[in-house]
Structure formats: C-alpha cells, structure tokens
Amino acid sequence: VEAFAGIRRGPWSGRLGGRFERHDSVVRNTESFLFGKANRFPEVAPADEGTHAGAGGGLRYALGGRAFSVGNSLVASLRAETGFADWQFGRVTGFLAARRSLGPYLTLALRGDAGHVLGEPPPQYLIRFGEAEGLRSYDPNEFGGTTAAIGRARLLLFLPPYTQRPLARAGFFIVPPLRPAITLSGTSAWAEVADRSQDELLRVGSRPTDGARRTVGIGLSIFEDALSLEYSRALEDDEEGRWTFGLVSWF
C-alpha cells in the first residue's frame, strides 16, 4: 500500500509519501523462459521476510524536453527513504546526468550515480549493480554494498545518413530516423560494505569492488542510440570481453 503527493514547478518536481509492504522470500528459481534457458541470469536472491513501513521523498530537476533521449538535457535527482517497522534503516540515492550534442556528428552522454545506506537494512535494500548498470564485462548484480558510486560516459560518432527525419509515420506511430553511430563507452564503479551488512551482501551473491572497477566498450548503435551492438572489456580483471546486443537504457 502506497500513498504520495507530488508537486511540479517548471523544471523542478518533488514527491513525498509513505508505504506499507509485506516481504516474502523467493521459494523456487527457474532457468526457463519463453524461448528456452536463461543461463546468463543468476537466481533471484533470497530476501528477509518481514513487514516494511517507511516514508520517503525526492527532489528532481529536469532541463530539456527529451531527457535521456534525443537533444540536449540535464537531469538531477535526490531521493531519501527510511524504514521503521521490522527494519530500521535509512537510504539516500542520487544521480546527475547530461546529454550534449557537439554539432551534427557528435553527442556526449554522461551520468553519475551514488548512494548510501544507514542502519541495519535487510539484503533487499542494499545497493547492487553490474552488467545492466554499465559494467558489461561483469555479471548482473555482481557488486554492491552500503556505499557505492558509478560513473558512465558515452560518445556517439554519427554515420551517414545524417537526416533527422523519421523513417515512417502511421497515425500516432513514428519510426525514428536510423541515425547509425559508432559508440565509445566507459564505466567506473566503486562499492564498499559496512561490517554489519557483510553477511547479508554475500547472501544475495554480491561483493564489494575492492577498489574501482572499470570497463570500456566500442560498438554500433541505431535509432539515436536506442539499440546497439557492443563489445566491452574490463580493465582491472582478466575477464573475457563480452558482446551485448539490445536496448540502451543508461542515459
């Protein structure tokens, strides 16, 4: 059960509310999905069972009509939440993201995220990240902790055709311009865990980064960087490079 109130004024928006939840842990895992076996995805991590009652709020600034998409944008967000039922903890997270067109042939996208968890949170409220957050040479949710930060950069070098005209229109449906681009990307992440939460972090299959972990990648994207094929490799470890094909949702 959740209730909240929000307000918006120009590029600023705010939200304040509360929630009541009942948490149960996973009972059975499966590797099967619609088209066969999902071998690359880890099992769903076990969660502490209990009742969560909490309050939270957030403040957001978004400049640019198409934040995280086409055109220039600047987005900042800060969120805080607390629990005061079975689990007493506090959690603060924030991010800053920007996208800038450097002429008709180049676009630079940047994003930084950071967070900190206070008190004694259950494992499901620890900070976790991995492949989906930009460390594409590592496994999903491989790293985590009670304090973490991750920075990402992405440079697009557009190729012909340079037109911004949609490929097709049908009523309200629009096929965006092809906009092929060579993509260069880099990610750096760091996380540490407080002594009180070490066992919980290990139980959900994550670990601290033990210093910064960095990856770099190169690839080809289309539709204003909505879909890409990329090769990524870690700089700190002897991990094998990985190919990734799919939607781009970082920025």
Secondary structure, DSSP 4 states (H G I P E B T S, - for coil): -EEEEEEEETTEEEEEEEEEEEE--------EETTEE-TTSPPPPP---EEEEEEEEEEEEEESTTTTSSS-EEEEEEEEEEEESS-EEEEEEEEEEEEEE-SSSEEEEEEEEEEEEEE---GGGSEEESGGGT-TTS-TT-EEESEEEEEEEEEEEE-S----S-SEEETTEEEPP---EEEEEEEEEEEE--GGGHHHHHHTT-B--SS-EEEEEEEEEETTTTEEEEEEEESSS-PPPEEEEEE----
